[in-house]
Amino acid sequence: MRPPPFPLAVLALLLSAAPAAPPAAAATVSSGQAEAKEAARAGNCTPTKVEVMRYGPGRQNDVVFKINCSENKDAFVLVQCRGRSCILLR
């Protein structure tokens, strides 16, 4: 005796729920960019480009941003954000 076929609706639901984790992480990282830019401004750096150097998911998200400064094309600062509080590393 064969098992009943897997319903297509259940399969569609499972496939649509699978990619939900990466956008949630991206939303967390992008929400911390504003605070990271403010920390860079406090360190006398006018932010131009923001890159994520390290991302540690968890209850308290730990993100390190590399922020390029407009004063010098080779100048940048590193800002570490935990949750919504950010500090200037370098």
DRENTOR-161696 format. One record per atom (N, C-alpha, C, O): residue number from 0; residue in three letters; atom name; x, y, z. Coordinates in nm, 3 decimals. Last residue first. Layout:
BEGIN
> nr  rest  atom  xx  yy  zz
> NUM  ala  CA  X  Y  Z $
...
This chain:
BEGIN
> nr  rest  atom  xx  yy  zz
> 89  arg  N  3.795  5.206  1.542 $
> 89  arg  CA  3.919  5.263  1.488 $
> 89  arg  C  3.887  5.375  1.396 $
> 89  arg  O  3.978  5.436  1.340 $
> 88  leu  N  3.550  5.169  1.675 $
> 88  leu  CA  3.664  5.085  1.706 $
> 88  leu  C  3.796  5.148  1.662 $
> 88  leu  O  3.895  5.144  1.734 $
> 87  leu  N  3.279  5.326  1.819 $
> 87  leu  CA  3.384  5.342  1.719 $
> 87  leu  C  3.504  5.260  1.761 $
> 87  leu  O  3.556  5.278  1.872 $
> 86  ile  N  2.974  5.156  1.884 $
> 86  ile  CA  3.096  5.223  1.930 $
> 86  ile  C  3.196  5.225  1.817 $
> 86  ile  O  3.198  5.137  1.730 $
> 85  cys  N  2.620  5.147  1.924 $
> 85  cys  CA  2.738  5.136  1.839 $
> 85  cys  C  2.854  5.213  1.900 $
> 85  cys  O  2.836  5.319  1.960 $
> 84  ser  N  2.325  4.979  1.999 $
> 84  ser  CA  2.429  5.068  2.050 $
> 84  ser  C  2.558  5.041  1.974 $
> 84  ser  O  2.600  4.926  1.960 $
> 83  arg  N  2.132  4.801  1.924 $
> 83  arg  CA  2.124  4.934  1.864 $
> 83  arg  C  2.227  5.030  1.923 $
> 83  arg  O  2.218  5.151  1.900 $
> 82  gly  N  2.314  4.513  1.911 $
> 82  gly  CA  2.177  4.563  1.922 $
> 82  gly  C  2.168  4.696  1.851 $
> 82  gly  O  2.194  4.705  1.730 $
> 81  arg  N  2.615  4.641  1.874 $
> 81  arg  CA  2.549  4.531  1.944 $
> 81  arg  C  2.409  4.578  1.975 $
> 81  arg  O  2.388  4.671  2.053 $
> 80  cys  N  2.848  4.737  1.635 $
> 80  cys  CA  2.713  4.758  1.688 $
> 80  cys  C  2.664  4.629  1.754 $
> 80  cys  O  2.673  4.521  1.695 $
> 79  gln  N  3.148  4.898  1.570 $
> 79  gln  CA  3.085  4.775  1.617 $
> 79  gln  C  2.951  4.809  1.680 $
> 79  gln  O  2.941  4.897  1.765 $
> 78  val  N  3.316  5.036  1.302 $
> 78  val  CA  3.215  5.060  1.404 $
> 78  val  C  3.152  4.927  1.440 $
> 78  val  O  3.108  4.852  1.353 $
> 77  leu  N  3.608  5.166  1.168 $
> 77  leu  CA  3.534  5.044  1.200 $
> 77  leu  C  3.441  5.075  1.316 $
> 77  leu  O  3.483  5.133  1.417 $
> 76  val  N  3.673  5.397  0.904 $
> 76  val  CA  3.659  5.366  1.046 $
> 76  val  C  3.584  5.234  1.058 $
> 76  val  O  3.508  5.196  0.970 $
> 75  phe  N  3.909  5.513  0.658 $
> 75  phe  CA  3.787  5.444  0.698 $
> 75  phe  C  3.788  5.426  0.849 $
> 75  phe  O  3.892  5.438  0.914 $
> 74  ala  N  4.079  5.661  0.383 $
> 74  ala  CA  4.044  5.663  0.525 $
> 74  ala  C  3.913  5.588  0.549 $
> 74  ala  O  3.818  5.599  0.471 $
> 73  asp  N  4.129  5.687  0.117 $
> 73  asp  CA  4.182  5.568  0.183 $
> 73  asp  C  4.143  5.559  0.330 $
> 73  asp  O  4.172  5.458  0.395 $
> 72  lys  N  4.018  5.932  0.048 $
> 72  lys  CA  3.963  5.813  -0.015 $
> 72  lys  C  4.013  5.683  0.048 $
> 72  lys  O  3.948  5.580  0.035 $
> 71  asn  N  3.920  6.153  0.299 $
> 71  asn  CA  4.034  6.092  0.231 $
> 71  asn  C  3.985  5.961  0.172 $
> 71  asn  O  3.916  5.885  0.240 $
> 70  glu  N  3.665  6.243  0.364 $
> 70  glu  CA  3.779  6.334  0.376 $
> 70  glu  C  3.900  6.283  0.297 $
> 70  glu  O  3.972  6.361  0.236 $
> 69  ser  N  3.469  6.051  0.364 $
> 69  ser  CA  3.481  6.134  0.244 $
> 69  ser  C  3.602  6.226  0.248 $
> 69  ser  O  3.639  6.281  0.145 $
> 68  cys  N  3.535  5.716  0.471 $
> 68  cys  CA  3.520  5.859  0.501 $
> 68  cys  C  3.541  5.941  0.375 $
> 68  cys  O  3.622  5.904  0.289 $
> 67  asn  N  3.367  5.404  0.497 $
> 67  asn  CA  3.463  5.490  0.429 $
> 67  asn  C  3.430  5.635  0.458 $
> 67  asn  O  3.314  5.673  0.469 $
> 66  ile  N  3.327  5.176  0.744 $
> 66  ile  CA  3.266  5.295  0.687 $
> 66  ile  C  3.376  5.381  0.628 $
> 66  ile  O  3.466  5.426  0.698 $
> 65  lys  N  3.249  4.858  0.822 $
> 65  lys  CA  3.360  4.938  0.772 $
> 65  lys  C  3.296  5.055  0.699 $
> 65  lys  O  3.221  5.036  0.604 $
> 64  phe  N  3.091  4.720  1.110 $
> 64  phe  CA  3.081  4.791  0.983 $
> 64  phe  C  3.214  4.857  0.950 $
> 64  phe  O  3.284  4.906  1.039 $
> 63  val  N  2.998  4.437  1.274 $
> 63  val  CA  3.108  4.530  1.258 $
> 63  val  C  3.099  4.587  1.117 $
> 63  val  O  3.099  4.514  1.018 $
> 62  val  N  2.745  4.328  1.492 $
> 62  val  CA  2.781  4.363  1.356 $
> 62  val  C  2.898  4.460  1.359 $
> 62  val  O  2.898  4.555  1.438 $
> 61  asp  N  2.560  4.115  1.671 $
> 61  asp  CA  2.691  4.178  1.675 $
> 61  asp  C  2.735  4.201  1.531 $
> 61  asp  O  2.760  4.106  1.457 $
> 60  asn  N  2.250  4.093  1.832 $
> 60  asn  CA  2.323  4.093  1.705 $
> 60  asn  C  2.452  4.172  1.720 $
> 60  asn  O  2.453  4.282  1.774 $
> 59  gln  N  2.163  3.906  2.077 $
> 59  gln  CA  2.217  4.041  2.066 $
> 59  gln  C  2.305  4.044  1.941 $
> 59  gln  O  2.420  4.001  1.945 $
> 58  arg  N  2.082  3.655  1.993 $
> 58  arg  CA  1.988  3.739  2.066 $
> 58  arg  C  2.032  3.884  2.064 $
> 58  arg  O  1.950  3.975  2.051 $
> 57  gly  N  2.219  3.628  1.660 $
> 57  gly  CA  2.191  3.581  1.794 $
> 57  gly  C  2.094  3.673  1.863 $
> 57  gly  O  2.031  3.759  1.800 $
> 56  pro  N  2.487  3.658  1.421 $
> 56  pro  CA  2.346  3.653  1.459 $
> 56  pro  C  2.330  3.599  1.601 $
> 56  pro  O  2.420  3.534  1.655 $
> 55  gly  N  2.733  3.863  1.344 $
> 55  gly  CA  2.711  3.752  1.436 $
> 55  gly  C  2.567  3.748  1.479 $
> 55  gly  O  2.526  3.828  1.564 $
> 54  tyr  N  2.922  3.973  1.083 $
> 54  tyr  CA  2.786  3.967  1.134 $
> 54  tyr  C  2.773  3.843  1.221 $
> 54  tyr  O  2.799  3.732  1.175 $
> 53  arg  N  3.168  4.195  0.960 $
> 53  arg  CA  3.137  4.074  1.035 $
> 53  arg  C  2.995  4.084  1.088 $
> 53  arg  O  2.952  4.190  1.133 $
> 52  met  N  3.155  4.403  0.775 $
> 52  met  CA  3.277  4.325  0.785 $
> 52  met  C  3.252  4.192  0.856 $
> 52  met  O  3.306  4.089  0.817 $
> 51  val  N  2.953  4.564  0.554 $
> 51  val  CA  2.948  4.476  0.670 $
> 51  val  C  3.075  4.392  0.669 $
> 51  val  O  3.099  4.317  0.574 $
> 50  glu  N  3.007  4.903  0.461 $
> 50  glu  CA  3.019  4.760  0.431 $
> 50  glu  C  3.010  4.682  0.562 $
> 50  glu  O  3.055  4.729  0.666 $
> 49  val  N  2.918  5.210  0.329 $
> 49  val  CA  2.909  5.125  0.447 $
> 49  val  C  2.914  4.979  0.402 $
> 49  val  O  2.836  4.937  0.317 $
> 48  lys  N  3.053  5.516  0.215 $
> 48  lys  CA  3.016  5.378  0.183 $
> 48  lys  C  3.020  5.294  0.310 $
> 48  lys  O  3.113  5.305  0.390 $
> 47  thr  N  3.058  5.767  0.369 $
> 47  thr  CA  3.018  5.756  0.229 $
> 47  thr  C  2.967  5.615  0.199 $
> 47  thr  O  2.851  5.598  0.161 $
> 46  pro  N  3.053  5.977  0.659 $
> 46  pro  CA  3.040  5.845  0.596 $
> 46  pro  C  2.997  5.853  0.450 $
> 46  pro  O  2.911  5.933  0.412 $
> 45  thr  N  3.297  6.172  0.779 $
> 45  thr  CA  3.173  6.187  0.705 $
> 45  thr  C  3.153  6.060  0.623 $
> 45  thr  O  3.227  6.036  0.528 $
> 44  cys  N  3.431  6.156  1.092 $
> 44  cys  CA  3.433  6.090  0.962 $
> 44  cys  C  3.297  6.112  0.897 $
> 44  cys  O  3.194  6.075  0.954 $
> 43  asn  N  3.459  6.216  1.368 $
> 43  asn  CA  3.505  6.309  1.263 $
> 43  asn  C  3.524  6.241  1.128 $
> 43  asn  O  3.623  6.266  1.059 $
> 42  gly  N  3.321  6.042  1.531 $
> 42  gly  CA  3.466  6.025  1.519 $
> 42  gly  C  3.526  6.108  1.408 $
> 42  gly  O  3.634  6.075  1.358 $
> 41  ala  N  3.060  6.100  1.484 $
> 41  ala  CA  3.115  6.141  1.614 $
> 41  ala  C  3.267  6.128  1.616 $
> 41  ala  O  3.334  6.195  1.693 $
> 40  arg  N  3.030  5.971  1.242 $
> 40  arg  CA  3.029  6.118  1.244 $
> 40  arg  C  3.087  6.170  1.375 $
> 40  arg  O  3.155  6.273  1.376 $
> 39  ala  N  3.029  5.708  1.336 $
> 39  ala  CA  3.138  5.753  1.249 $
> 39  ala  C  3.146  5.905  1.247 $
> 39  ala  O  3.255  5.962  1.250 $
> 38  ala  N  2.789  5.706  1.476 $
> 38  ala  CA  2.913  5.682  1.550 $
> 38  ala  C  3.034  5.728  1.467 $
> 38  ala  O  3.130  5.781  1.523 $
> 37  glu  N  2.615  5.743  1.259 $
> 37  glu  CA  2.621  5.844  1.365 $
> 37  glu  C  2.749  5.829  1.446 $
> 37  glu  O  2.811  5.929  1.482 $
> 36  lys  N  2.657  5.503  1.123 $
> 36  lys  CA  2.694  5.629  1.058 $
> 36  lys  C  2.704  5.742  1.161 $
> 36  lys  O  2.793  5.826  1.151 $
> 35  ala  N  2.547  5.326  1.309 $
> 35  ala  CA  2.689  5.316  1.276 $
> 35  ala  C  2.738  5.445  1.209 $
> 35  ala  O  2.848  5.491  1.238 $
> 34  glu  N  2.278  5.397  1.300 $
> 34  glu  CA  2.352  5.418  1.424 $
> 34  glu  C  2.503  5.413  1.400 $
> 34  glu  O  2.578  5.488  1.462 $
> 33  ala  N  2.228  5.317  1.035 $
> 33  ala  CA  2.208  5.456  1.074 $
> 33  ala  C  2.285  5.488  1.202 $
> 33  ala  O  2.349  5.593  1.212 $
> 32  gln  N  2.276  5.041  1.041 $
> 32  gln  CA  2.362  5.128  0.962 $
> 32  gln  C  2.348  5.274  1.001 $
> 32  gln  O  2.446  5.349  1.000 $
> 31  gly  N  2.093  4.884  1.170 $
> 31  gly  CA  2.207  4.930  1.247 $
> 31  gly  C  2.296  5.026  1.172 $
> 31  gly  O  2.385  5.087  1.232 $
> 30  ser  N  1.920  4.812  0.970 $
> 30  ser  CA  1.869  4.903  1.072 $
> 30  ser  C  1.982  4.957  1.158 $
> 30  ser  O  1.969  5.066  1.214 $
> 29  ser  N  2.072  4.633  0.824 $
> 29  ser  CA  2.045  4.763  0.765 $
> 29  ser  C  1.989  4.861  0.868 $
> 29  ser  O  2.009  4.982  0.854 $
> 28  val  N  2.076  4.413  1.001 $
> 28  val  CA  2.201  4.480  0.964 $
> 28  val  C  2.171  4.619  0.910 $
> 28  val  O  2.240  4.714  0.948 $
> 27  thr  N  1.805  4.344  1.006 $
> 27  thr  CA  1.874  4.379  1.129 $
> 27  thr  C  2.002  4.456  1.100 $
> 27  thr  O  2.032  4.555  1.167 $
> 26  ala  N  1.761  4.280  0.740 $
> 26  ala  CA  1.687  4.391  0.798 $
> 26  ala  C  1.754  4.437  0.927 $
> 26  ala  O  1.759  4.557  0.954 $
> 25  ala  N  1.923  4.056  0.715 $
> 25  ala  CA  1.956  4.176  0.639 $
> 25  ala  C  1.884  4.298  0.695 $
> 25  ala  O  1.940  4.407  0.698 $
> 24  ala  N  1.781  3.877  0.874 $
> 24  ala  CA  1.916  3.917  0.913 $
> 24  ala  C  1.956  4.045  0.842 $
> 24  ala  O  2.018  4.133  0.902 $
> 23  ala  N  1.552  3.858  0.718 $
> 23  ala  CA  1.541  3.906  0.855 $
> 23  ala  C  1.677  3.952  0.906 $
> 23  ala  O  1.686  4.054  0.974 $
> 22  pro  N  1.650  3.750  0.478 $
> 22  pro  CA  1.602  3.888  0.480 $
> 22  pro  C  1.586  3.944  0.621 $
> 22  pro  O  1.604  4.064  0.642 $
> 21  pro  N  1.732  3.482  0.582 $
> 21  pro  CA  1.827  3.582  0.536 $
> 21  pro  C  1.772  3.725  0.528 $
> 21  pro  O  1.843  3.816  0.570 $
> 20  ala  N  1.475  3.351  0.665 $
> 20  ala  CA  1.581  3.387  0.758 $
> 20  ala  C  1.678  3.493  0.703 $
> 20  ala  O  1.706  3.589  0.775 $
> 19  ala  N  1.302  3.279  0.455 $
> 19  ala  CA  1.264  3.388  0.543 $
> 19  ala  C  1.377  3.434  0.633 $
> 19  ala  O  1.376  3.549  0.676 $
> 18  pro  N  1.320  3.070  0.269 $
> 18  pro  CA  1.412  3.183  0.257 $
> 18  pro  C  1.381  3.299  0.351 $
> 18  pro  O  1.431  3.409  0.328 $
> 17  ala  N  1.109  2.883  0.366 $
> 17  ala  CA  1.252  2.855  0.377 $
> 17  ala  C  1.340  2.979  0.364 $
> 17  ala  O  1.431  2.994  0.446 $
> 16  ala  N  0.846  2.939  0.307 $
> 16  ala  CA  0.895  2.974  0.441 $
> 16  ala  C  1.046  2.958  0.452 $
> 16  ala  O  1.106  3.017  0.542 $
> 15  ser  N  0.806  2.839  0.054 $
> 15  ser  CA  0.797  2.984  0.072 $
> 15  ser  C  0.849  3.027  0.207 $
> 15  ser  O  0.893  3.141  0.222 $
> 14  leu  N  0.829  2.566  0.098 $
> 14  leu  CA  0.927  2.633  0.014 $
> 14  leu  C  0.922  2.784  0.031 $
> 14  leu  O  1.026  2.850  0.022 $
> 13  leu  N  0.603  2.516  0.257 $
> 13  leu  CA  0.737  2.489  0.307 $
> 13  leu  C  0.844  2.562  0.227 $
> 13  leu  O  0.940  2.615  0.284 $
> 12  leu  N  0.397  2.587  0.079 $
> 12  leu  CA  0.411  2.658  0.206 $
> 12  leu  C  0.551  2.637  0.263 $
> 12  leu  O  0.612  2.732  0.313 $
> 11  ala  N  0.432  2.398  -0.123 $
> 11  ala  CA  0.446  2.541  -0.154 $
> 11  ala  C  0.466  2.622  -0.027 $
> 11  ala  O  0.545  2.717  -0.026 $
> 10  leu  N  0.370  2.165  0.023 $
> 10  leu  CA  0.502  2.183  -0.037 $
> 10  leu  C  0.528  2.330  -0.069 $
> 10  leu  O  0.638  2.381  -0.042 $
> 9  val  N  0.102  2.211  0.079 $
> 9  val  CA  0.198  2.200  0.189 $
> 9  val  C  0.340  2.221  0.138 $
> 9  val  O  0.420  2.287  0.203 $
> 8  ala  N  -0.003  2.210  -0.180 $
> 8  ala  CA  -0.017  2.330  -0.098 $
> 8  ala  C  0.082  2.328  0.019 $
> 8  ala  O  0.139  2.431  0.053 $
> 7  leu  N  0.038  1.952  -0.270 $
> 7  leu  CA  0.116  2.060  -0.329 $
> 7  leu  C  0.108  2.188  -0.246 $
> 7  leu  O  0.204  2.266  -0.244 $
> 6  pro  N  0.062  1.679  -0.044 $
> 6  pro  CA  -0.018  1.787  -0.103 $
> 6  pro  C  0.070  1.902  -0.153 $
> 6  pro  O  0.165  1.943  -0.086 $
> 5  phe  N  0.203  1.375  -0.135 $
> 5  phe  CA  0.226  1.497  -0.057 $
> 5  phe  C  0.146  1.611  -0.120 $
> 5  phe  O  0.162  1.638  -0.239 $
> 4  pro  N  -0.015  1.090  -0.160 $
> 4  pro  CA  0.077  1.187  -0.218 $
> 4  pro  C  0.086  1.313  -0.131 $
> 4  pro  O  -0.010  1.352  -0.064 $
> 3  pro  N  -0.021  0.830  0.094 $
> 3  pro  CA  -0.090  0.931  0.013 $
> 3  pro  C  0.011  1.032  -0.043 $
> 3  pro  O  0.113  1.058  0.022 $
> 2  pro  N  0.180  0.534  0.045 $
> 2  pro  CA  0.135  0.647  0.127 $
> 2  pro  C  0.067  0.750  0.038 $
> 2  pro  O  0.094  0.755  -0.082 $
> 1  arg  N  0.059  0.218  -0.085 $
> 1  arg  CA  0.136  0.341  -0.100 $
> 1  arg  C  0.088  0.448  -0.002 $
> 1  arg  O  -0.031  0.454  0.030 $
> 0  met  N  0.083  -0.118  0.000 $
> 0  met  CA  0.000  0.000  0.000 $
> 0  met  C  0.088  0.125  0.000 $
> 0  met  O  0.183  0.134  0.079 $
